[in-house]
Amino acid sequence: MLDRIGTYLGEIRRHEKLTLKQLTEGLCTPAQLMRIESGEREADKLLTATLMQRLGKSIGQFDVLLGLDEYHQWMRRKNILNKLIHREFIRGEQEIKEYEDITLGILHKQFAKIALLNMNHIQQMSKHILYEDALRTLRMTQPKYEIEPLNRLYLSRNECWLVLRMIELKESMTGSRQIITEYRALMYYMQQSRYVTSEQVHVLPYVIWHVAKYEYDHGHFAEVVALCNSIIKKLNEACKLFGYNNILELKKKALDAQGLDSTETAFMLIELKHILNSHVHHNTLWIPYDEESNVYMCNRVIRERRVMLGMTQEMFMDSLEGARGNVVTLSRIENEKHSLHKENRRRLLQGVHLSGERYEYEIITDKYDDYIIRSQLGKFIFDHDFERANKLLCDLKNRIPEIETNLQYCELIESIIMVNTGNLTIESWIVRLKNILCRTIPSFWETGRGGSMLSINEIAIIHNLAICFQKQKEYDNSLHLLYYLKKCMEGVSSLVPNNIEIYLSCMTTLSSVLGDCGRFEESDRIAYDCIELSMVKSEGIELASQFYTLAWNLEQQFGQFSEKELDEKKNKCLHMLKQAFGIILLLDNPALKQLIIKHCTEIYNIDAESYFLTAVPELSE
């Protein structure tokens, strides 16, 4: 029984023309990676993520189903980082020590060292000690650092953070201007073509800021603007706000120094600062250790989905072909007292209508090109280029394995294309979406909907159904589905949901539907929660959407206010719309920009672009 994520890793490595030895340096042996790529051996989550990041990719798009031990290790890491973020140092240090004592493997040891580095940095330990500790931590997995040139190494995101922080420490300790060569080397390294944009934007904005700052100090203002624009383009593509504040500030200074118009840049900078200053400040870590993707315990997934499918343990075991064990064994598995063998795990997961893979995604394939096609397909749909999207979908159908989860994805995308090209009515789409969902949850509409792990495809189908019901003004049906999604996604763990983009998208729809129902207080509460979460995770699109929702909710209540109160409320709405408009300009999103402009024209009889931008000089003062 092969492990498909391993064969996928091998596909990427060969596509990027890396040798086994190059990729495994400091992590594992080439022979071990060969077995992982052949699907014979399973790599743990940390090793899989690190290998993927060294290839310039991410596992953030996957749902990860972990066994008992590995899930508890993941929870320990999350709890340790949570303690550090909330400055609970005594308990945090105890948990780091406990983690070191119970875990094996170089990446687990490195995590503990990075956690200690973060704690020591917060407690303002000397820069020299921090530098030496960071160097030792990096050399745990990069033994040739400072021996080989940077461009001959293959770094993960965490390793890039360590390199950046060491360069910053060296600069502050020596004051040497020669350090710019190290910043440039890291910048050029991270701009290599193998790095996808969604992976670059985590560290690269901070590296480019240092390079641009040097150019500004030396009067190279045009170079500063070019550098800032290059990373702004990547941030826009990823819809992220990492380091945006400092980048905009530097760009504005460079434009002013050249006597060029900086009005729009100043407006975006001011609005971003207003947003940052007017909401709860969240502590961040010196070396962020962000484990992406939704993580689930495999045992719980089997239990919860079995219940959701309306099956008793006896019925479930009878339905499986070739699964080892009996009801007693299943009971021990579901009660988290029994670990799962790879072959049995696959059969049990397939029995609850998942793919059976440890790494679930919209499509299941071991071909790297298939994921590239899937990515392009998503972009064409986002850009409303449905003709090209349909051609890619036809190609993808012929390439990927014909399993239920893949068929479900293709049918969903086909229905989205049809409804957007006028070939499917909303009423017919509702019927079709229900049928598509029944591929993996046949009893969804008949049985109770207890909280459970839903696949990415299932979430997308239910979310689209909720939007359909909203358009049909069937608000109760829409709210039932959205609150169900909320319960499922928040039930992943006691911490923040990992797949933030999907979660925030669903919550944006929920706040909108609540507003349509006149339940403004509930809608506002969810919108404010989403704003805080968007800021923690630097999510731009949903941040702008929530400001728009808050303004819309207040506008619906204008009839309740006196004339004096109405002026105050209108100003508040315009302020929120201005914040939304500022974020939209940052992200260069034409569709949302036109939405705000149209809204301001219809409700306030103003040209949003002229009105907001002409207020910049006054605000700047």
N, C-alpha and C positions, 0 to 999 in steps of 0.2 A: 504494500500500500504506500504509494509515493506521497511526499510532502510537497505540495504544489508551490508554496512560497519559495522553497529552495530552488526549484527549477526556474522560477521567475527571476531569482537573484542571478543565477547563472546566465540567463538570457541577457540581462542588463550588463553584466560584467563583460560578456563577449561583445555586446554592442558597443560598449565604451572602450574596448580593446585593452583591458587591464588583465594582467596575469594573476594567477592564484596567489603567488607570493606577494605581489604588490598590494593586493586588497587585504590580505590577512595579516600584514605586518603588525606584531604586537597584540593580535587578537586570538588567533588560533593557527593551527598548522595548515599548509596548503592541502594536505591529505584530508583533514577534517572538513574544509570547505568543499572539496571535491565530493565528499559523501553528502554534504548538505545540498549541493546543487543537483546531485543525482536523485534527491528525494529520499535517500535511505536513512538519513539522520535528521532530526529536528533541532534547529538552533533555538535557544531561548530568546525572549523578546528583546533583551538588551543587545544581544549579538546581532539579531536580525536587523534591528533599527540602526545600529552602528555601521554594519556592512552596507545597508541601503544608503545611509547618509554619505559614506565615503564614495559611493557611486554618484552622489549628487542628487539623490532621490529621497523620498520619504515614505514611511508607512502610515502617515496621518490619515489617508483616505480609507484605510482598512478598519473593520471591526475585528478585534483580536480576542479569541477565545482561549483562555489559559486554564491549565490544570490547577489543582488545589495549591501546591507549593508555590508555583510561580505567581499565581494570583495574590497570595498572601505577601510575597516579596514585593510585588508591585504596590500593594496597599501600604506596606511599610515605607517604601520610598516616597509615596504621596504624602503620608503623614509626617515624615521627617521634614520635607520641604514646607509643608503647611506650618509646622512648628517654627521654622526659621522665619517664614514670612510674617508670622504673628509675634516674632521676637521672644519665643518661649525657649530660651537658650539652654536652661538646665535640663529640661525634659528632652529637648532636641539632641543635646550631646549624649544623653543616656541612650536614646533610640539609635543614634548613629553607631555607638559602640556595640549595641545589641545586634544591629544589622551586620556589622563587620564579623561578629562572632559566629553568626549562623549561616552566612552565605559564602559560597565558593565562586571562584572565577574572577578574572582580572577586571572585568567591567563593573562587577558589583563592588569590588574593592575601590575602584576609581570613583564610583558614585559616592561612597562614604568620604573619600578625600575631598571631592568637590563640595559636598555638604559642609565639611569642616572649613574649607576655604571660604565659603559664603558666610559662615558664622564668624570666623576670624576677621573677615573684612568688615562686617557690621560692627564688630567690637573694636574696630580701628587698630588692629595689630600692625606692627611696623611694616613698611613697604618692602623692606629687604626680606623679612621672613615670609611675607606673602608671596613674593617673587620666587624664592627658593622652593616653597611648598607647591606653588603652581607648576614650576618646572619639573619637580619630581612627579607630580600627578600626571602631567602630560606624557612624560617619558615612560609611564607605565604601559601605555599603548602606542607610543611613538618613540621608540628607543633611539632612532636616528635623527631626532630633532636637534638642530644646530650642528649636526655632522653633515647631513645632506642638505642641499638647497631646498627651500620650501616647495618649489614647483615639482620636486621629485617625490614628495610625500603625498599621501591620500588621507585627508582629514575628514572626520565627522563634524557635525555641528558643535558638539561639546568641545572637541579638540580645537576648533576654530575660535571658540570663546576663550579658551585657555591661552591660545597664542595672542589674541587681541589684548586680553588683560595683562599679560606679561609685557607686551610692548608699551602699554600705558604706564605700567609701574616703572619700567626702565626709563621712560621719558621723564617721569616726575622725579625720579631719583638722580638722574644725570643731567637733565636739562639740555641734553645734546640735540642739536638740530639734525644730526645725521640719522636720527631714528626714523625720519620720513621714509628712508629706503625700505625699512621693515613694514611700515604701513602700506607702502605701495606694493610690496611683494605679496602681502596678504590680500590686498584689493585685487591685483591681477589674478592671484590664485583662485579667488572666489568668483571671478567673472568668467571662468572657463566654461565652455559650452556644455559640459556634462551636468552642470548644476542647473536644475529647473528653477524657475523664478520663485516658486513657493518655498523652496529651500534657501535660496539666496537671501531673501528679505529678512531673515531672522538676525543675521550678523552683519551683512554687507553695509546697511545704512550707517552703522556706527563706525565702520572702517572708512567709508568714503567721507564721512564728516571730518575725520582727522586729516585726511589728505587735502580736502577742500579748505580746511582751516589753515593749513600750511600755505596753500596757494594764495589765500586771502592775505595772510600776513606778509607775503612777498609781492603783493600788488598785482597778482595774476587774476584779475576779476572775471575775465571772460572764461577762463578755465574753471573757476569756481562755479559759475552758472551752468556750464556744460556738465560738470560732475554732479551737481545737485539735480539737474534735469534727468540725468541718466538713471539715478536711483529713484527719483520720483516716478518715472515711467514704470519701473519694476514694482514699486509699491502700489501704484494704480492698478497694474495688471493683477496683482495678488489681493487687491482691496484691503491692504493692511496699512497701519499707521505707525509702524516701528520707527522710532527716531525722527519722525516727521517734523516735530517742533524745532529741533536744532538745525535740520536741513533747511527748512523754510527761513529761519532767522538768518542763516549764513547767505542764502540766496538773495534775500532782500538787501542785505548790506552790500553785496557785490553789485546788484543792480543799481542801487543808490550811488555807489562809488563811480559807476560809469555814466551817471546821469540818465539812466533808462527808467522807464515807467515801472514802478513796483507796487502799483495800487492793488492789483489782484492778489499778489503775493502777500502784501501787508494785511489785506482783508482775511485771507485764509489763516495767516499766522495769528491774528488777533482772535478770531473765532475759536481756533484750536486752543489758544491759551485760556480763553473764557471757559471753555468746556472743561479743560483740565483743572482749572482753579475752582470751579463751581460744584464739583462732585467729589465724592469721598476719595481721599488719597489712598492708593493701594501700594503697600511696600513691594518692592521687586528685589530679586536676588542678583548679586553681582555676576554670577555665572548661572543664567537661567538653565534649568534642567527640565525642559518641557517634554514630557512623554505624550506624544500625540496619539490619536486614534481612540475610539471607544474600546474599553477593556471590560470583558465579562468573565465570570467564572463558568467554565464549561458545565460543571455539575448543576449549577443553578439554572442555566439556560435550558438544559434538558428537562428539569422539573417544571419550570414555569411555562415552557412552550407545550409540554405534554398536557398540562392543565388547561392552557388556553385552547388547545385543540379538542378539549372535551374527552380525553382518553384516560381510563383508569390505568394503573400500572400493569394489570393483567392484559388489558386490551393492547396496550403499547407493546409489550414483549411479544404477544402473539402476532403483531403486525410486522415484526422485524424478521428478516431473513439472514441467517448466518451470524447473528449477534450472540456472543458468549454470555452465559449467566442466566439467571432467572429473576423472579420478582424480588427475592431477597437481595440479590446483588444490586438490582436497580434501586431498591430502597436505600441501600448503603451509599450508592453513588449520589442519589438525590439529597441525602442528608449529610453530604460532604464528609463521609467517613471512608471513602474508597476512591482511589485514583484511577484514572482511565488509561488503558492501553490504547495506542494509536489506532489500531484497526477497529477496536470496539467503539472508541470515541467517534470515529467517522460514521459507523453504522447508526449509532444512537442519534447523532446530529442530523443525519439524513432522515431518520425516522420522525424527527420533529420539523421536517421540511426546510432544513438549511442545507447548504452545499456539502457539509461534512468537512470543510477546510478549517484550519485554525485561523486563517486570515480571510475573513468574509469581505466581499466588495460587491459593487453593482454587477460586475461580470466576473466570472471565475475562469481563468485561463493561465497558462504558463508561458504565453508568448508576449514578449515586451511590446511588439508592434501592435498587438490588440489593445493594450492599454493606451498607446499613443492615439490610436483611432478613436477610442472611447473619449479621450481628452479633447480631441479636435471636434468630435460630435457634440460634446457639451458646449464648446465655444460657439459653434455654429448656431445652436439653439438659443444660447444667450444673446447672440447678435441677430436673432430672428432670420437667419439665412437658412430657411427650411428646405430649400431645394438641395443644397449641398449636404445638409444634415441627413436627408432621406437617402442620398446616394451612399453616404458613409455607413448608415444603418444597414443597408442591404449588403454592403461589403462585410460588415462586422458579423451579421447573421451567418454568413457562409464560413466564417473563420473560427468562431468560438464553439466549445463543446455544447451539444444539445441537451442541457440539463435544465430542470425546472426553474432554477434561479436565473439562469441566463435567458431563458424564454420569457420569463416575467419582465426582466429589464427591457428586452427588445420590444415586447408588446406595450409597455408603458411609454417608451420613447416614440413608438409609432403612433400611439394615441395622442401624444402631445403635439406631434407634427400635424396630425390630421385636424385637431381642433383649432390649431393656429392658422391653418390654411383654408378654413371654412368647410372642410370635408366631414365634420363631426359636430353635432349640436351639443350643448351642455348636457341636455337630458340623456342623449345617447352616450356621452362620455361618462356620466355617472354609472350607467349600466355596465359599460366596458371596464371601468376601473374596478368595480366590484368583482367582476369576473376575473380580472387579472390578479387581484388580491387573493382570490380563492385558489389560485395555483399553489400557494404555500400555507394559507390559513383558510381552509375550506369551510370551517364552522364559525368564522369571525362574526357573522351577522346573527347566528343562532345562539351561541354560548356567551357567557359573561366575559368581559374583557379585563381580566386581572392584569396587573402590571407585569410586563415581560420584556425580554430582549426581542426587539424587532430588527430585522435586517434593514440596510439602507434603502433597498428597493421598497420594502413594506412601508417604511416611514414616508417615502416619497409618494406612494400611492394614496395612503391615508391623508396626507397633507393636501394633495391635489383634490381629493374628494371633499375635504373641508372647505377648500376654496370654491369648488363648484356649488356646494350648499350655500355658501355666503352669497354667491352671485344670484342664486335662486331665492335668496332671502329666507332660506330655511335655517335660521340662526341656531335653533336648538340642536339640530343634527350636526351643524358645523362645530359648535362648542363641545358637544359630547366627544367628537373625534379629536379635537385639539387638546382638550384636557386629558384624554387618554394618552396622547403622544407625550404630553408634559409629564405625566406620571411615569410612563415607561422610560423616558430619557433621563429623568432625575433619579430613577431607581437604580442606575448603573452603580453608583456608590454614594457615600455621604458627602463627597466632595463635588466640585464643579464638574458638570458634564464635559467630556473631552471633545466630542465632535461639535464644537461650538457653532460652526457655520450652520449646520442643519438645525440644531436646537434653536438658535436665534431666529432663523427663518420661520420656524413653526411658531415661535412666541410672538413674532411680529404680526403674523396672521391672526393669532389669538387676541392680541390687543386691539387689532383692527375690527374684528368681529364683535368684541365686547363694546367697542365704541358705536358700531352700527346698531347694537341693541339698546343703546342709551345707558349702559353700565359703565359710566365714565370713570368712576373711582377705581373699579377693578382694572379697567383698561390702563389707566395712568400708572397704577402700581406695577403692573407687568412691564409697562414701557420703561419706567425708571429702573426696575431691576435689570432689564435688558441693556440699558445705557451703561450701568455700572459694569456688567459683564462684558459688554463690547469694549469698554475702556481697558479692562484687565487684559483682554486678549487682543487688543488693537484691531478690532473688526470695524471697518469703516462704513460699509453699506448699511448694515443693520443699525448703526449709531444714527445715521442720517434719517433712516426710516422711522425710528422711534421719536425723534424730535418732530417729524412731520405728523405722526400720530397724536402726539401730545397737543400740538397746535390745532389739529382738526377736532379733537375731542372738546377743547375749550370753545372753539367756534360754534359747535352745535348747541352750546349753552348760552350764547349771547342774549337770547330773548329773556333770560332770567335776571339780567343785570340792569341797574339804574343807568342813566346816561353817564354819570361820573364814573361808575364802576366799569362801564363798557369801554371807555377810552383806555382805562388801565389794562383791561383784559386784552384789548386789541394790540396794545403795545407789547404785552407779554407774548401773544401769539406771533407777532412779527419778529420778536427776539428769538423765539424757538425756530421759526422758519429761516431766519438768518443763520442760525447755527447749522441747520440742516443744509442750507445752501452752501455754507463754507466748507462742510465736509464733502459735499458733492463736487465742488470745484477742485478740492484736493484730489479726489479720486477720478476726476475727469470723466464723469458719467453723464453723457448727453441726455439719456432718457429721463433720469431723475431730475436733471437740471431743467428740462422742459416742463416737467410736472410741477415743480415749484414756481416757475415763471407763470405758467397757466393759472395756477391756484391763486397767486398773488394778484394777477390781473382780474380774475373773476370775483374774488372776495374783497379786495382792498383797492382795486382800480389803480394799481401801481405797476411799474416795470421793475420787477425784482432785481434784475442785474444792475440797472442804473441806481435804484433806491439804496440797495445794500452797499454797493461799492462807493457811492458818493459820501457815505457816512464814515468812511475809513479815516480821513485826516482828523476828524473830530475825535474818533475813538482812539487814534494813536496817541493823541495828547494825553 
